[in-house]
Amino acid sequence: MTVKGTVFLVGAGPGDPGLITVKGLRCLASADVVVYDRLADTSLLDRAHTDAELIDVGKVPGRGAEHQADINALLVAEAKKGKRVVRLKGGDPFVFGRGGEEAEALYAEGMPFEIVPGVSSAVAAPAYAGIPLTHRGFASSFTVVTGNEAPDKEVSSVDWDHLARQGGTLVVLMGWKNLANIVETLGRRGMALDTPVALVHWGTHTCQTTVTGTLSDIVGKGTDAGLSPPVIAVFGEVVRLRKTLRWFDNRPLFGKRVLVTRTRAQAGALSELLSLRGAVPIELPTIEVRPPPDYTDLDGALRRLGSYDWTVFTSVNAVRSVFDRLSTLALDARAFRNTRVGAIGAATAVSLQERGIAADFVPDSFVSESAVESLDGKGFDNSRVLLPTADIARQTLADGLVSFGATVDTVVAYRTVEPEGSVERATRVLEEGIDIASFTSSSTVRNLVKLLDGDINLLDGVAIGCIGPITASTARELGLKVDIVARVHTIAGLLDALEEYFTEEDKSP
């Protein structure tokens, strides 16, 4: 008996991975095979199962029907193996996406398929450019056509005469190659030369570019801007609304390439927040967290946690490392029942909370010197304190606690090392260009400079942003010109400081 699989033709949306539907994500998570094209954001592939086979069939201009036939055959072949196949397509499968042809091929072979609609770039790209396709004061209808077909061909499936005079909004997809002919034809057949036009390049992506003009000058403006496919053209009075409705590409960090130097495990959260603010995160972990060379001291301290009056955590990495080791020792959060817990930093406190520990004390300032001051009078006199740290941690906190009369056991909970292959990647990333280098600890600064073999000239023209004064001080000691220091020493505080810096820069003459 032949086992039949199912093919899901899934619209990935136009670029912003957040625009895929909930059903589309469910299909991805359960797929055995994902067949994707060049207009689907590849970050969506992370939603697929780790065992799923990922097949790139990205079509580029100039590769046509023959390549499509190969894709059709691939979908049929994988489905005949009994697999759940997701065909991940940019935009919507049935809006100029050849999804209909793929569905026909599956039907012809008797293979089950489902259609999962997606947000079409015809709607999303103008919206992200601040252009509504309809508006009571400007247009009550819109038309979407393909620009692949030259308007001056003898027999055209597009009624350009009607489109030139319809009065609504006209959206032309895939029309960059033929834009000059399209504009000339529309003008010759009745569209006013002062009709507003917008060209949206890579709509909804963080590299989105929008060029506006009129029918008479838009081709020249688009060429001067260096546009290339994919480009969506919008013709009509609604384009005038971009001045007031622009919301996506006018944010302070929009399009800024930001170097993220945190560990691989921690970079994701910062990268996500940067993306939400319109930036392009470029991850280059300069440190990697590894276990200590020997667990003897840490294990001994954890087994006698009940003998400590305080345990003070200085980082998320310390929390993660300690709790990983507790699990190995068949212990859990109950091991802290007889010790008070301090957390240096809001993120550290949250990490403890996630593991069932509510910190007894979180200082207002997360800088070690200020934290020490705030710990004075908190009951450390004649107390025993466990301080799990990194192998290169500063002694400021430990020395301060000792000055309050505490006995401090500092144990190495983790090491920080240089990630493999990071030297080559650092050089490549900086050669490609960044706008901001963000640093969340002194070690990330030191390690980046080490990766560059001390050649800080590679950071000329790059804005240097630091999470706090200690990190900034380290950067200056290493010869970097620090442009941004967060007033609130958290990731959110750093992002706010970056936005404030570029907002002020935009206002400068």
LINGI-V803947 format. One record per residue. N is the residue number from 1. RES is the residue in three letters. OMEGA is omega in whole degrees, 0 to 359 (* if undefined). Layout:
# LINGI-V803947
[[N/RES/OMEGA] [N/RES/OMEGA]]
This chain:
# LINGI-V803947
[[1/MET/181] [2/THR/178] [3/VAL/179] [4/LYS/173] [5/GLY/179] [6/THR/177] [7/VAL/178] [8/PHE/177] [9/LEU/191] [10/VAL/173] [11/GLY/182] [12/ALA/187] [13/GLY/190] [14/PRO/182] [15/GLY/176] [16/ASP/184] [17/PRO/179] [18/GLY/182] [19/LEU/175] [20/ILE/182] [21/THR/177] [22/VAL/179] [23/LYS/178] [24/GLY/178] [25/LEU/178] [26/ARG/179] [27/CYS/179] [28/LEU/184] [29/ALA/184] [30/SER/185] [31/ALA/170] [32/ASP/181] [33/VAL/175] [34/VAL/178] [35/VAL/189] [36/TYR/181] [37/ASP/189] [38/ARG/183] [39/LEU/176] [40/ALA/181] [41/ASP/186] [42/THR/177] [43/SER/177] [44/LEU/180] [45/LEU/177] [46/ASP/180] [47/ARG/178] [48/ALA/178] [49/HIS/183] [50/THR/180] [51/ASP/182] [52/ALA/176] [53/GLU/182] [54/LEU/184] [55/ILE/180] [56/ASP/177] [57/VAL/185] [58/GLY/179] [59/LYS/177] [60/VAL/180] [61/PRO/179] [62/GLY/177] [63/ARG/193] [64/GLY/193] [65/ALA/182] [66/GLU/178] [67/HIS/178] [68/GLN/178] [69/ALA/178] [70/ASP/178] [71/ILE/178] [72/ASN/182] [73/ALA/179] [74/LEU/180] [75/LEU/179] [76/VAL/183] [77/ALA/181] [78/GLU/179] [79/ALA/180] [80/LYS/176] [81/LYS/180] [82/GLY/184] [83/LYS/171] [84/ARG/186] [85/VAL/173] [86/VAL/173] [87/ARG/186] [88/LEU/186] [89/LYS/176] [90/GLY/179] [91/GLY/179] [92/ASP/184] [93/PRO/186] [94/PHE/178] [95/VAL/182] [96/PHE/183] [97/GLY/181] [98/ARG/175] [99/GLY/178] [100/GLY/179] [101/GLU/179] [102/GLU/178] [103/ALA/178] [104/GLU/180] [105/ALA/178] [106/LEU/179] [107/TYR/182] [108/ALA/180] [109/GLU/179] [110/GLY/182] [111/MET/180] [112/PRO/177] [113/PHE/175] [114/GLU/178] [115/ILE/176] [116/VAL/184] [117/PRO/178] [118/GLY/177] [119/VAL/182] [120/SER/176] [121/SER/179] [122/ALA/180] [123/VAL/188] [124/ALA/182] [125/ALA/175] [126/PRO/180] [127/ALA/179] [128/TYR/175] [129/ALA/180] [130/GLY/182] [131/ILE/176] [132/PRO/182] [133/LEU/175] [134/THR/180] [135/HIS/185] [136/ARG/183] [137/GLY/187] [138/PHE/185] [139/ALA/179] [140/SER/178] [141/SER/173] [142/PHE/181] [143/THR/178] [144/VAL/179] [145/VAL/175] [146/THR/177] [147/GLY/180] [148/ASN/183] [149/GLU/180] [150/ALA/184] [151/PRO/182] [152/ASP/177] [153/LYS/187] [154/GLU/179] [155/VAL/183] [156/SER/177] [157/SER/179] [158/VAL/180] [159/ASP/183] [160/TRP/177] [161/ASP/180] [162/HIS/183] [163/LEU/181] [164/ALA/186] [165/ARG/189] [166/GLN/178] [167/GLY/178] [168/GLY/179] [169/THR/177] [170/LEU/177] [171/VAL/180] [172/VAL/178] [173/LEU/174] [174/MET/186] [175/GLY/185] [176/TRP/182] [177/LYS/183] [178/ASN/188] [179/LEU/181] [180/ALA/178] [181/ASN/181] [182/ILE/180] [183/VAL/180] [184/GLU/181] [185/THR/180] [186/LEU/179] [187/GLY/182] [188/ARG/184] [189/ARG/168] [190/GLY/180] [191/MET/182] [192/ALA/183] [193/LEU/179] [194/ASP/177] [195/THR/179] [196/PRO/179] [197/VAL/175] [198/ALA/174] [199/LEU/182] [200/VAL/183] [201/HIS/183] [202/TRP/181] [203/GLY/179] [204/THR/175] [205/HIS/178] [206/THR/174] [207/CYS/181] [208/GLN/175] [209/THR/179] [210/THR/178] [211/VAL/179] [212/THR/179] [213/GLY/177] [214/THR/180] [215/LEU/185] [216/SER/186] [217/ASP/188] [218/ILE/181] [219/VAL/179] [220/GLY/180] [221/LYS/178] [222/GLY/178] [223/THR/179] [224/ASP/180] [225/ALA/178] [226/GLY/181] [227/LEU/175] [228/SER/181] [229/PRO/3] [230/PRO/178] [231/VAL/174] [232/ILE/179] [233/ALA/178] [234/VAL/180] [235/PHE/175] [236/GLY/184] [237/GLU/181] [238/VAL/180] [239/VAL/180] [240/ARG/183] [241/LEU/180] [242/ARG/181] [243/LYS/183] [244/THR/185] [245/LEU/179] [246/ARG/185] [247/TRP/189] [248/PHE/187] [249/ASP/177] [250/ASN/178] [251/ARG/187] [252/PRO/184] [253/LEU/185] [254/PHE/177] [255/GLY/180] [256/LYS/178] [257/ARG/187] [258/VAL/177] [259/LEU/179] [260/VAL/188] [261/THR/181] [262/ARG/176] [263/THR/182] [264/ARG/182] [265/ALA/184] [266/GLN/186] [267/ALA/185] [268/GLY/182] [269/ALA/179] [270/LEU/180] [271/SER/180] [272/GLU/180] [273/LEU/176] [274/LEU/180] [275/SER/179] [276/LEU/179] [277/ARG/173] [278/GLY/181] [279/ALA/177] [280/VAL/181] [281/PRO/176] [282/ILE/187] [283/GLU/175] [284/LEU/180] [285/PRO/179] [286/THR/175] [287/ILE/177] [288/GLU/182] [289/VAL/179] [290/ARG/177] [291/PRO/176] [292/PRO/180] [293/PRO/182] [294/ASP/183] [295/TYR/187] [296/THR/183] [297/ASP/181] [298/LEU/180] [299/ASP/180] [300/GLY/180] [301/ALA/182] [302/LEU/179] [303/ARG/180] [304/ARG/180] [305/LEU/182] [306/GLY/181] [307/SER/181] [308/TYR/176] [309/ASP/181] [310/TRP/164] [311/THR/184] [312/VAL/178] [313/PHE/183] [314/THR/181] [315/SER/175] [316/VAL/180] [317/ASN/178] [318/ALA/178] [319/VAL/182] [320/ARG/183] [321/SER/180] [322/VAL/182] [323/PHE/174] [324/ASP/180] [325/ARG/176] [326/LEU/180] [327/SER/179] [328/THR/180] [329/LEU/181] [330/ALA/176] [331/LEU/178] [332/ASP/185] [333/ALA/180] [334/ARG/179] [335/ALA/182] [336/PHE/188] [337/ARG/182] [338/ASN/180] [339/THR/175] [340/ARG/186] [341/VAL/175] [342/GLY/180] [343/ALA/176] [344/ILE/180] [345/GLY/181] [346/ALA/181] [347/ALA/177] [348/THR/179] [349/ALA/179] [350/VAL/179] [351/SER/175] [352/LEU/180] [353/GLN/179] [354/GLU/181] [355/ARG/174] [356/GLY/181] [357/ILE/174] [358/ALA/183] [359/ALA/178] [360/ASP/181] [361/PHE/174] [362/VAL/182] [363/PRO/179] [364/ASP/179] [365/SER/182] [366/PHE/174] [367/VAL/188] [368/SER/182] [369/GLU/180] [370/SER/179] [371/ALA/178] [372/VAL/180] [373/GLU/183] [374/SER/178] [375/LEU/180] [376/ASP/179] [377/GLY/180] [378/LYS/175] [379/GLY/181] [380/PHE/179] [381/ASP/180] [382/ASN/179] [383/SER/175] [384/ARG/185] [385/VAL/173] [386/LEU/182] [387/LEU/177] [388/PRO/187] [389/THR/173] [390/ALA/181] [391/ASP/182] [392/ILE/184] [393/ALA/175] [394/ARG/183] [395/GLN/186] [396/THR/183] [397/LEU/180] [398/ALA/180] [399/ASP/179] [400/GLY/179] [401/LEU/177] [402/VAL/180] [403/SER/177] [404/PHE/179] [405/GLY/181] [406/ALA/169] [407/THR/189] [408/VAL/172] [409/ASP/177] [410/THR/181] [411/VAL/179] [412/VAL/179] [413/ALA/180] [414/TYR/175] [415/ARG/172] [416/THR/182] [417/VAL/178] [418/GLU/180] [419/PRO/180] [420/GLU/177] [421/GLY/186] [422/SER/180] [423/VAL/180] [424/GLU/181] [425/ARG/180] [426/ALA/179] [427/THR/182] [428/ARG/182] [429/VAL/182] [430/LEU/176] [431/GLU/178] [432/GLU/175] [433/GLY/174] [434/ILE/178] [435/ASP/185] [436/ILE/169] [437/ALA/182] [438/SER/181] [439/PHE/183] [440/THR/176] [441/SER/178] [442/SER/182] [443/SER/179] [444/THR/177] [445/VAL/182] [446/ARG/184] [447/ASN/177] [448/LEU/179] [449/VAL/177] [450/LYS/179] [451/LEU/181] [452/LEU/181] [453/ASP/177] [454/GLY/182] [455/ASP/183] [456/ILE/176] [457/ASN/178] [458/LEU/180] [459/LEU/177] [460/ASP/179] [461/GLY/179] [462/VAL/176] [463/ALA/181] [464/ILE/181] [465/GLY/183] [466/CYS/185] [467/ILE/181] [468/GLY/186] [469/PRO/180] [470/ILE/177] [471/THR/179] [472/ALA/179] [473/SER/178] [474/THR/180] [475/ALA/180] [476/ARG/179] [477/GLU/181] [478/LEU/174] [479/GLY/181] [480/LEU/174] [481/LYS/183] [482/VAL/181] [483/ASP/189] [484/ILE/173] [485/VAL/182] [486/ALA/176] [487/ARG/174] [488/VAL/193] [489/HIS/177] [490/THR/178] [491/ILE/179] [492/ALA/179] [493/GLY/178] [494/LEU/179] [495/LEU/178] [496/ASP/181] [497/ALA/177] [498/LEU/179] [499/GLU/180] [500/GLU/181] [501/TYR/184] [502/PHE/173] [503/THR/178] [504/GLU/179] [505/GLU/179] [506/ASP/182] [507/LYS/184] [508/SER/183] [509/PRO/*]]
